[in-house]
Amino acid sequence: MQKFMQATIFLVSILAIGCTSSPNLESYPERQIDRPYTLPEGVASWKTSVSARQIDDGRGEVVVSAYPLIWEQALSDKWTLEYSPIPLSARYQISKTENNIWGLRFGTGLGYSSLYGVILQPQLGLYHRARLTDSWAWESTVNYSRVFSSEKNRDEYESARVSTGPMLQVDKTKVILPKIGLAGVRNDLSRFADYENFEGDDDFSFTLPASINFQWLFHRQWEYSLGYSVNSLIHEEDYLSIHSLNTSIKHFW
């Protein structure tokens, strides 16, 4: 927890310098429940975050990770590019009515791990939000992803996940987002414990992800987020959980 707090303080200190806002930002609703799936044309954002993760494997080790920059740029009212740091993903708003929003997200992740080497992760996701009242909505997502690794002795990982939950707009600037889900994963065991503890080819297991997030638009251009999630693995007779705490700051202009 101390490492997490130190990283958070460092993150906030970096964000002391602001950016000028675009006139188009005025068309982007302050209340999250009123927002479209994509950014309005001419609007951009960047986000930086810190996360702390602990696995219930008896060792009590906490891993702290920082994500210095995730950039979003609207190409139109329906298309938004995502940079991290290069544009490898995009969001598309399929339709938007008074009470329903449908969106599609696709692209790939690119990274490096000491365990997997160079990683390429294609992803595809479908999003839906149904507005119930002025302050309540229901969100659902379906996601599929697959990881390709440069390490030949590492099996490819793939996952299909469904998650759903309410969106509560507490007031004009604050929203609470609890979610529950179910995922089917293949060769995901190394993310929960050492390979030597879980051996086998094409291992298939279920995970039960659950999370709760709090978001606060504390300035017209600045949004703070704090979230907790737990992802429980069920594999044969084994049951393990990953607990994660995440904080982020997002800037719109």
N, C-alpha and C positions, 0 to 999 in steps of 0.2 A: 504493500500500500504506500509506503514511503517513496519508492521509486515512481509509482504512478503519480503521486502528488508533485514530485519534483519535475517530472516530465510535463505535467499540466501547467505548472507555473512557468516553465520555459516556453511552452506553447503560447500562453497568454502574453508573455513579454514580447514575443516575436510579432504578435498581431497588433502592436500598439499603433502602427502606422496604417491609416485608412486609405481608401481610394475614392475618387469622385464617382458619382452615380450617373447612369444614363437616364435621359428623360423618359425612356420607355419603361423604366423600373416602376413608374407610377401606375402602369397598367397591370402590374403583378400584385395580386391580392396579399394583404398582410396576414389574413387568416388562412391557415393551411387548408382547412376544409373547403375553402373557395378556390384554391389554386388548381390550375390545369396540371396535366402530367408532365408537360414540358415547359421550359422557360419561354416567355414572349420574345418575339424577334427583337434583336438589338440588346438583349439582356445577357449578362454572363455572371458566373459565380465561381468562387474557389473555396475549398474547404481543407482544413488541416485537422488531424485527429490523433489521439493517443489512446491505446487500449492496453489493458492488463488481463492476462489469461492464466487460469490455474486449472490443472487437471486433477480430478479425484483419483489419484493412483497411489496415495500413501506417501509421496515424496514432498508434497506441499510447495513445489517450485512455482514461482510466479514469473511469467514471461511478459515483459513490457515492450510494446511495439509502437513506433511513431510513423504516421503517414503524412509527410510534409506538405503535399499539394495534390489535390484532386480538382481539376478545372472543368467547368461546363460552359459551353458556348451555344447560344441559340442560333440556328441557321434560318429558321422561320418559326411561326407560331406552333408548328407541328413537329419540328425536328430539333433535337439538341444533341450536340457532340459532347463526349466525355473524354477528357485528357488525363492520363495518369502515368507519365507526363505527356505521352503522345496520343493522338485521337484513335483509339482502338475500339471504342464502344459508342453506341448511339441509342437515343430514345425516340420513339415515334408515337404521337397521340393519334390513335385510330379514330376515336370519336369522343365528343364531349357534349352532353346535354345538361339540363338543369340538375338532374338527379343521378346521372351515370357518367363515368369516365372509363374508357378502355385505352390501354397503352401497351406498347411492345418495346422491349429492350433487347438488343443483341450486340454481339461483339466478342472480343477476346481479351483475356488478361495475359500479361507477359511479365515474368519475373525470374528470380534466381533463388534457389534454396540449397543449403549445404547437403541436404538429404537427397534432393531430387535433381540438382543441377539446374539447367535452364528449363523453365516451365512455360508452356503455352496452354491457356485455358479458355476454349470457346464457351460462350454462354448464350442462352436464349431464355427470355422471360416474358410472361403475360401478366398484366396488371389490371385490376378492376376496383373501382370505388363506387359504392352505392350510397347516396345521401339519404338519410332517414329523417332527420329533423335539421333545424338550423345549426345545431351544435353536435349532432351525432352522425357518423357515417360508418360504413363497414368496408374494410379493405381486404382484398384477397390477391395472392400472387401464386403463380406456378412457374418454377424455374428448372432448367436443365443445364448441367455443365459437365465438362469432361477435361481432365488434365493429361497433357502429353509431356513426358519428361525426356530429357537428353540422356539420363542414366538408364542404360539398357536393362539393368538388373532391378529396376523399379516398375511395378505394374501400373498401368494406367488407372486413374481414379475417375469415377463418374458418379453423378448424383442427380436425382430427380426429387424436387421438393414442392410441397404445397403448404402455404401458411395463410392464416386468416385472423382477423381480429377487429375490434372497434377502433374508431378514431373519435376521441372526445375533445372538442374545442372548448377548453375551460373558459377562456376569455379571448379578447381580440389578438393577444400575442402569445398565448400558451396553449399547448396541445399535448395530450397523453395518448400513447400508442401501444397498447398491449397486444401481443401476438402469440399464437400457438401454431404448431405445424407438425407435419410428418414427412420424413424423407427416407427414400430407399437409396442406399449407397453401396458401391462396390469398391473394394480395396481402399477403404477409408481408415483402416485400423491404425495405421502409422500416425494418424493425427491425434490419436487418443493415448497411445502407449508405444513402447519400443517394439520394433519388428520381431525381435526374438521372443517376445511374450505372446505374439499373435501371428502364427505362421499359417500359410495355406494359400492356395491359388484361387483367384476369382472369389474371394470372400465377399459375401453379401450380408448386409446388416441393415437394421432400421435405426434411425435416430429420431428423437423427439425434441425438436427445438422449441424454446419458449423465450419470450423477451418482453421487456417493457421499456419504453423510451419516453423521455420528457424533452420537449423542444420549446424554446423561448425566443421570440423575436424581440430582443431587448433594444433594438434600434432599427430604423427602417431598412438599413443595409446589413445588419448583423444578426445572426441567429446562433444560439447556443443549444447544444444537444447533450444529454446525459442518458446513457442506456445501460441496462444490465440484461444479460442473456445466459441461458443454460442450454447446453446441447447434450442430451443423454443418449449413449450408445447401447443398443441391445444386440448382443452377438452371442448366440448359443447360450452358455450359462454365465456370460460376463455382462456386467453392467457398469459403465463408467460415465462420468459427466465432465464436461468442460464448462467452467464458469468464466464469464467475460464481463469486464467493465470498460465502457468506452465513453470518451468525452470528445467533443469536436466543436469547432467554431467555423461558421460559414459566412462568407461576405458576398453580397449581391451588388452589382453596379450596372 
